[in-house]
Amino acid sequence: MTDLRTLLAAVLHDTIEDTKTTPEELQERFGPEVVSLVREVTDDKGLPKEVRKRLQVENAPRLSPNAKLIKLGDKIANVRDVTATPPADWSIATRREYLEWTEQVVRGCRGSNPALERRYDEVLQAGYSSLEGRQ
């Protein structure tokens, strides 16, 4: 992947939902294409967590090709994090549920990048294996 706009959006993908940065500020700094991709993968933090999770699953198949790449990369990183350094209050069951949810999201992104999809599958399998060893 060498598309600079997609790479920038991947780095910035959580900026709107996790900081006070506005879409307008991102657009001013990085341009309309980058902010469009960031918005496409941004959750509405005004919605309950379960609704946001459901919407990620429902919306994944409709994402643009480049947004699907960002979503795949994000899920790879998140699975690694939840497996290796989860939030302190997450049980093994909660972590397993999270991995299962990522599978639903990634299902909607399949067909966009075989190499990223293979990497996700590897990280997911390693995550499940790691959790099995901790029961």
Buried (B, 14 or more C-beta within 10 A) or exposed (E): EEEEBBBBBBBBBEBBBEEEBEBEBBBEEBEEBBBBBBBBBBBEEEEEEEEBBBEBBEBBEEBBEBBBBBBBBBBBEBBBEBBEEBEEEEEEEEBBEBBEBBBBBBEBBBEBBEEBBEBBEEBBEBBBEBBEEEE
